[in-house]
């Protein structure tokens, strides 16, 4: 199993790398971080599509997922108590991997127009918390790492990011089965979670209104369950229920939501950091329109926040929003060609 040793403590990060694109001097390296419970194998249908799109894919298993270093006892305590330290560890993991990858590979730099070459960083679902930790923990990551990455890192993609990864709370009336996973170990909650996140939902209103009532926030599951399309071997390959519980705890224990909000503010909405840290970096909010209500709620909150800041005259980080109609939270598996074409197009905006 290919792994990167990213720090002096011997922390290992497992990854799959499609390698440089033959004959290309300007290919883009897309580093992808998975979400809760589903490891990087969820992206494997994109692997054969990459070369024809002039893309190099690097699919990372986050800490505590198969092949990567497990959480330490201290990490688990930080999760259980909702300490900021767990987000700081995520920032170090992400920056350590990026530094390691540059140490070991001669990558094309970003083009002058910022639309090709270089590195794009994608976080899917709760993986967004890791990629935002890299950008939103600047004192920890350090100026030296950002300076090293500045000629390369050109896009950050928040793919179907949930509300909590961006530090937004949840409306109390909405259905949220994940809370049970943080409180007890039962097969009921473990079975409910993949159905909840992995089905298609028809939302009753217009999400462009930014009105929460436009969302179906009550259904426990939609239609066409993702997990029912997977073979036993595929389920075994990509789903890690034990790791899911820790990821969910990161969002709900203690004061962690406050720290997630601070992190997202620095990464996405703060005028000073937008001007001083990777100023050429553009953020793409990539969202599927038949996903569960949580990522769409996050999109609404982002739009409202940005509109307010722009109205106040703030100069914030460039931000594009890309919507994918008719697709669920697992568009990358259920419609890989459609998803990847739309994503590659968005990376060149």
Secondary structure by P-SEA (a helix, b strand, c coil): cccccccccbbbbbbccccccccccbbbbbbbbbccccccccccccccccccccbbbbbbbcccccccccccaaaaaaaaaccaaaaaaaaaaaaaaaaaaaacccccccccccccccbbbbbcccaaaaaaaaaaacccccaaaaaaacccccbbbbccccccccccccccccccccccccccccaaaaaaaaaaacbbbbcccccccccccccccccccccccccccccaaaaaacccaaaaaaaaaaccccaaaaaaaaaaaaacccaaaaacccccbbbbbbbbccccaaaaaaaaaaaaaaaaaaaacccccbbbbbbbcccccccccccaaaaaaaaaaaaac
